[in-house]
Amino acid sequence: MPARNVYKVLFLNQGKVYEIYARKVGQGQLFGFIEVEQLVFGERSNLLVDTSEERIKTEFEGVKRTYLPMHAVLRIDEVGKEGVSKISNAEGSNVAQFPVPVYPPGGDSGANK
């Protein structure tokens, strides 16, 4: 049986860095967005409950597909197996958000000048 791809996606949302795992990642039909499908969460043990993973799992409960703005995506890695999804603070780390806006306001790219 061939190995299934797993992608680790890091993105910024409201001052937090989200780390999620998914089976499918690609350029979506919405311009400027990354499409993430088939989210993967680790197996839960009855003895130990990871509150950070439970929080992100609850946030994405029932989500079939999510669209992330390109400027919010920090990194996408293809990994060997899924890890623990988590939410962490972006403050005090070496993570920086891509400068926005990506496109100039009003849609004028300067080509008419």
One Martini backbone bead per residue (centre of mass of N, CA, C, O) as a GRO file, in nm:
protein
  113
    1MET     BB    1   0.094   0.038   0.025
    2PRO     BB    2   0.087   0.356  -0.020
    3ALA     BB    3   0.187   0.641   0.089
    4ARG     BB    4   0.051   0.907   0.257
    5ASN     BB    5   0.011   1.225   0.248
    6VAL     BB    6   0.157   1.479   0.467
    7TYR     BB    7   0.075   1.805   0.596
    8LYS     BB    8   0.233   2.089   0.728
    9VAL     BB    9   0.059   2.377   0.861
   10LEU     BB   10   0.153   2.719   0.887
   11PHE     BB   11  -0.038   2.983   1.058
   12LEU     BB   12  -0.194   3.292   1.089
   13ASN     BB   13  -0.422   3.381   1.377
   14GLN     BB   14  -0.474   3.624   1.582
   15GLY     BB   15  -0.159   3.603   1.695
   16LYS     BB   16  -0.139   3.302   1.601
   17VAL     BB   17   0.002   2.976   1.572
   18TYR     BB   18  -0.082   2.733   1.342
   19GLU     BB   19  -0.087   2.366   1.359
   20ILE     BB   20  -0.150   2.152   1.084
   21TYR     BB   21  -0.296   1.852   0.940
   22ALA     BB   22  -0.288   1.714   0.597
   23ARG     BB   23  -0.364   1.551   0.284
   24LYS     BB   24  -0.456   1.832   0.142
   25VAL     BB   25  -0.278   2.072  -0.072
   26GLY     BB   26  -0.371   2.386  -0.241
   27GLN     BB   27  -0.477   2.566  -0.499
   28GLY     BB   28  -0.744   2.737  -0.515
   29GLN     BB   29  -1.023   2.900  -0.659
   30LEU     BB   30  -0.936   3.118  -0.471
   31PHE     BB   31  -0.785   3.400  -0.485
   32GLY     BB   32  -0.522   3.390  -0.246
   33PHE     BB   33  -0.566   3.078  -0.168
   34ILE     BB   34  -0.541   2.801   0.048
   35GLU     BB   35  -0.618   2.460   0.024
   36VAL     BB   36  -0.756   2.258   0.296
   37GLU     BB   37  -0.770   1.902   0.343
   38GLN     BB   38  -0.806   1.650   0.544
   39LEU     BB   39  -0.784   1.657   0.842
   40VAL     BB   40  -0.539   1.570   1.100
   41PHE     BB   41  -0.562   1.376   1.397
   42GLY     BB   42  -0.469   1.240   1.665
   43GLU     BB   43  -0.469   0.993   1.874
   44ARG     BB   44  -0.656   0.918   2.149
   45SER     BB   45  -0.619   0.897   2.483
   46ASN     BB   46  -0.770   0.799   2.783
   47LEU     BB   47  -0.534   0.909   2.979
   48LEU     BB   48  -0.447   1.144   2.766
   49VAL     BB   49  -0.508   1.500   2.733
   50ASP     BB   50  -0.467   1.740   2.483
   51THR     BB   51  -0.563   2.065   2.500
   52SER     BB   52  -0.448   2.192   2.239
   53GLU     BB   53  -0.573   1.983   2.042
   54GLU     BB   54  -0.867   2.010   2.132
   55ARG     BB   55  -0.902   2.307   2.051
   56ILE     BB   56  -0.846   2.269   1.741
   57LYS     BB   57  -1.051   2.045   1.693
   58THR     BB   58  -1.300   2.214   1.770
   59GLU     BB   59  -1.259   2.444   1.561
   60PHE     BB   60  -1.258   2.208   1.309
   61GLU     BB   61  -1.529   2.101   1.342
   62GLY     BB   62  -1.681   2.004   1.037
   63VAL     BB   63  -1.445   2.055   0.845
   64LYS     BB   64  -1.376   1.997   0.508
   65ARG     BB   65  -1.271   2.295   0.425
   66THR     BB   66  -0.995   2.528   0.400
   67TYR     BB   67  -0.915   2.882   0.369
   68LEU     BB   68  -0.601   3.039   0.321
   69PRO     BB   69  -0.429   3.305   0.327
   70MET     BB   70  -0.130   3.351   0.187
   71HIS     BB   71  -0.019   3.570   0.401
   72ALA     BB   72  -0.064   3.354   0.653
   73VAL     BB   73   0.138   3.162   0.540
   74LEU     BB   74   0.445   3.019   0.650
   75ARG     BB   75   0.414   2.690   0.606
   76ILE     BB   76   0.486   2.391   0.396
   77ASP     BB   77   0.501   2.041   0.480
   78GLU     BB   78   0.624   1.733   0.398
   79VAL     BB   79   0.548   1.444   0.585
   80GLY     BB   80   0.554   1.124   0.726
   81LYS     BB   81   0.377   1.225   0.980
   82GLU     BB   82   0.168   1.301   1.208
   83GLY     BB   83   0.107   1.534   1.451
   84VAL     BB   84   0.058   1.786   1.675
   85SER     BB   85  -0.178   1.996   1.708
   86LYS     BB   86  -0.147   2.365   1.736
   87ILE     BB   87  -0.139   2.658   1.954
   88SER     BB   88   0.058   2.960   1.935
   89ASN     BB   89   0.253   3.213   2.008
   90ALA     BB   90   0.409   3.477   1.817
   91GLU     BB   91   0.537   3.598   2.045
   92GLY     BB   92   0.887   3.587   2.076
   93SER     BB   93   0.950   3.501   1.790
   94ASN     BB   94   1.066   3.420   1.447
   95VAL     BB   95   0.786   3.514   1.352
   96ALA     BB   96   0.665   3.654   1.037
   97GLN     BB   97   0.464   3.850   0.865
   98PHE     BB   98   0.361   3.918   0.574
   99PRO     BB   99   0.334   4.176   0.392
  100VAL     BB  100   0.071   4.415   0.385
  101PRO     BB  101  -0.040   4.435   0.096
  102VAL     BB  102  -0.009   4.246  -0.189
  103TYR     BB  103  -0.215   4.443  -0.310
  104PRO     BB  104  -0.305   4.724  -0.426
  105PRO     BB  105  -0.512   4.956  -0.378
  106GLY     BB  106  -0.763   4.949  -0.636
  107GLY     BB  107  -0.589   4.763  -0.854
  108ASP     BB  108  -0.329   4.938  -0.904
  109SER     BB  109  -0.011   4.841  -1.052
  110GLY     BB  110   0.117   5.091  -1.243
  111ALA     BB  111   0.062   5.047  -1.561
  112ASN     BB  112  -0.093   5.344  -1.604
  113LYS     BB  113   0.169   5.551  -1.557
   0.00000   0.00000   0.00000
